[in-house]
Amino acid sequence: MTDQLVPRIQLNDGLSIPQLGFGVFKVDPGETERIVSDALEIGYRHLDTARIYGNEEGVGRAIAASGIPRQELYITTKLWNDDQGDAATVQAAFDASLERLGLDYVDLYLIHWPTPARDRYVETWRAFEQLRDSARTRSIGVSNFLAHHLERLIGETGVVPAVDQIELHPYHQQPETAAFAEQQGIAIEAWGPLGQGKYPLFEIPEVTAAATAHGVTPAQVVIRWHLQRGHIVFPKSNRRERMAENFDVFGFELTNDEVAAITGLEREGRVSAHPDEVD
Ligand SMILES: NC(=O)c1ccc[n+]([C@@H]2O[C@H](COP(=O)([O-])OP(=O)(O)OC[C@H]3O[C@@H](n4cnc5c(N)ncnc54)[C@H](OP(=O)(O)O)[C@@H]3O)[C@@H](O)[C@H]2O)c1
């Protein structure tokens, strides 16, 4: 298995992103280097981390140890809520993330949550534009922004995020935000693509029937559903065999009916707090 099989999604800023990657939320900092090294060995080239995960150093050590040329990797990190603010505040947080990662640029930098109670995301976004202009982040985007946050951000700055990284899995598909993003040319990154294991996604008949039909696992069906819906995904696993399973999703294709049946599972079953309430 190599990264050559992973399609790239075109972004609205002219750049592109590998559609399948590896996420490290809740990966223990002490284990991150080993786990990310395993993921890189399997073939993943797109890594998704964040300051708040506390494991940027481990991601950086695995990258350095891999010897993989930097231009073959796609690295995302995120600005945490208490670092939102003016250009100097954002710049300092960004510099600290780069230093922990041991990189001189990232491919994508995201505002992690809108945190409307702070009311600083528009100001923060203007600082993101400056970071992108400095080329130390190639693309800029947001995370957990609902349609009304995106509308305000775009309305006040005229700058459209390249991506919106939102909770998205068969039980929580955020159709309103996804439709608004599509209309604006914003790519959707689906976090919690497997529902974080909090729902019995792998036992639902619509998923197990497709798994049996294609001779694959339910997790592979769910990842394949995301890919065929056009989402960018980076499932997390601490286990090497599951990392390999989650990457091995290019040898089969779901039928339109199978995709539609899984899309029909929507039930507003979120795993996180509502983005208007997170501070
Ligand atoms: N922007 C945000 O606010 C935000 C929030 C959450 C996550 N994220 C990003 O999205 C990434 C993915 O989301 P996530 O980590 O929350 O959840 P996820 O990928 O939906 O689910 C991870 C869970 O599924 C299990 N799992 C993985 N592969 C499996 C398989 N093949 N079969 C059975 N179980 C499997 C993992 O267990 P094991 O580890 O034991 O295998 C883990 O418990 C994160 O790592 C992070 O990069 C972003």
The ligand as an SDF file (V2000), in Angstrom:
LIG
                    3D

 48 52  0  0  0  0  0  0  0  0999 V2000
  -11.4120   19.5860   15.0250 N   0  0  0  0  0  0  0  0  0  0  0  0
  -11.8810   18.9550   16.0700 C   0  0  0  0  0  0  0  0  0  0  0  0
  -12.5210   19.5380   16.9620 O   0  0  0  0  0  0  0  0  0  0  0  0
  -11.6230   17.4900   16.1950 C   0  0  0  0  0  0  0  0  0  0  0  0
  -12.2610   16.7470   17.2050 C   0  0  0  0  0  0  0  0  0  0  0  0
  -12.0050   15.3890   17.2800 C   0  0  0  0  0  0  0  0  0  0  0  0
  -11.1560   14.7900   16.3660 C   0  0  0  0  0  0  0  0  0  0  0  0
  -10.5170   15.5370   15.4050 N   0  0  0  0  0  0  0  0  0  0  0  0
   -9.5660   14.9360   14.4370 C   0  0  0  0  0  0  0  0  0  0  0  0
  -10.2110   13.8480   13.7600 O   0  0  0  0  0  0  0  0  0  0  0  0
   -9.4300   12.6640   13.9490 C   0  0  0  0  0  0  0  0  0  0  0  0
  -10.3030   11.4350   13.9130 C   0  0  0  0  0  0  0  0  0  0  0  0
  -11.3540   11.5300   14.8570 O   0  0  0  0  0  0  0  0  0  0  0  0
  -11.3640   10.8180   16.2810 P   0  0  0  0  0  0  0  0  0  0  0  0
   -9.9940   10.3620   16.6170 O   0  0  0  0  0  0  0  0  0  0  0  0
  -12.0300   11.7230   17.2390 O   0  0  0  0  0  0  0  0  0  0  0  0
  -12.3360    9.5910   16.1020 O   0  0  0  0  0  0  0  0  0  0  0  0
  -12.5100    8.3820   15.0480 P   0  0  0  0  0  0  0  0  0  0  0  0
  -11.3670    8.3450   14.0950 O   0  0  0  0  0  0  0  0  0  0  0  0
  -13.9070    8.4620   14.5380 O   0  0  0  0  0  0  0  0  0  0  0  0
  -12.5080    7.1180   15.9860 O   0  0  0  0  0  0  0  0  0  0  0  0
  -11.3850    6.6950   16.6750 C   0  0  0  0  0  0  0  0  0  0  0  0
  -11.8500    5.4950   17.5170 C   0  0  0  0  0  0  0  0  0  0  0  0
  -12.1900    4.4050   16.6410 O   0  0  0  0  0  0  0  0  0  0  0  0
  -11.3850    3.2650   16.9550 C   0  0  0  0  0  0  0  0  0  0  0  0
  -11.0220    2.6450   15.6660 N   0  0  0  0  0  0  0  0  0  0  0  0
  -10.1830    3.1370   14.7200 C   0  0  0  0  0  0  0  0  0  0  0  0
  -10.1050    2.3160   13.6630 N   0  0  0  0  0  0  0  0  0  0  0  0
  -10.9270    1.2660   13.9410 C   0  0  0  0  0  0  0  0  0  0  0  0
  -11.2660    0.0780   13.2230 C   0  0  0  0  0  0  0  0  0  0  0  0
  -10.7460   -0.1670   12.0200 N   0  0  0  0  0  0  0  0  0  0  0  0
  -12.1360   -0.7760   13.8060 N   0  0  0  0  0  0  0  0  0  0  0  0
  -12.6570   -0.5280   15.0220 C   0  0  0  0  0  0  0  0  0  0  0  0
  -12.3800    0.5940   15.7460 N   0  0  0  0  0  0  0  0  0  0  0  0
  -11.5110    1.4740   15.2010 C   0  0  0  0  0  0  0  0  0  0  0  0
  -10.1820    3.7850   17.7160 C   0  0  0  0  0  0  0  0  0  0  0  0
   -9.7330    2.8500   18.6730 O   0  0  0  0  0  0  0  0  0  0  0  0
   -8.1770    2.3680   18.7570 P   0  0  0  0  0  0  0  0  0  0  0  0
   -7.3090    3.5840   18.8090 O   0  0  0  0  0  0  0  0  0  0  0  0
   -8.1470    1.5370   19.9990 O   0  0  0  0  0  0  0  0  0  0  0  0
   -7.9720    1.5370   17.5190 O   0  0  0  0  0  0  0  0  0  0  0  0
  -10.7800    5.0120   18.4470 C   0  0  0  0  0  0  0  0  0  0  0  0
  -11.4450    4.5900   19.6360 O   0  0  0  0  0  0  0  0  0  0  0  0
   -8.7600   12.9280   15.3040 C   0  0  0  0  0  0  0  0  0  0  0  0
   -7.7190   12.0320   15.6030 O   0  0  0  0  0  0  0  0  0  0  0  0
   -8.3360   14.3590   15.1260 C   0  0  0  0  0  0  0  0  0  0  0  0
   -7.2000   14.4500   14.2890 O   0  0  0  0  0  0  0  0  0  0  0  0
  -10.7530   16.8780   15.3150 C   0  0  0  0  0  0  0  0  0  0  0  0
  1  2  1  0
  2  3  2  0
  2  4  1  0
  4  5  1  0
  4 48  2  0
  5  6  2  0
  6  7  1  0
  7  8  2  0
  8  9  1  0
  8 48  1  0
  9 10  1  0
  9 46  1  0
 10 11  1  0
 11 12  1  0
 11 44  1  0
 12 13  1  0
 13 14  1  0
 14 15  2  0
 14 16  1  0
 14 17  1  0
 17 18  1  0
 18 19  2  0
 18 20  1  0
 18 21  1  0
 21 22  1  0
 22 23  1  0
 23 24  1  0
 23 42  1  0
 24 25  1  0
 25 26  1  0
 25 36  1  0
 26 27  1  0
 26 35  1  0
 27 28  2  0
 28 29  1  0
 29 30  1  0
 29 35  2  0
 30 31  1  0
 30 32  2  0
 32 33  1  0
 33 34  2  0
 34 35  1  0
 36 37  1  0
 36 42  1  0
 37 38  1  0
 38 39  2  0
 38 40  1  0
 38 41  1  0
 42 43  1  0
 44 45  1  0
 44 46  1  0
 46 47  1  0
M  CHG  2   8   1  16  -1
M  END
$$$$
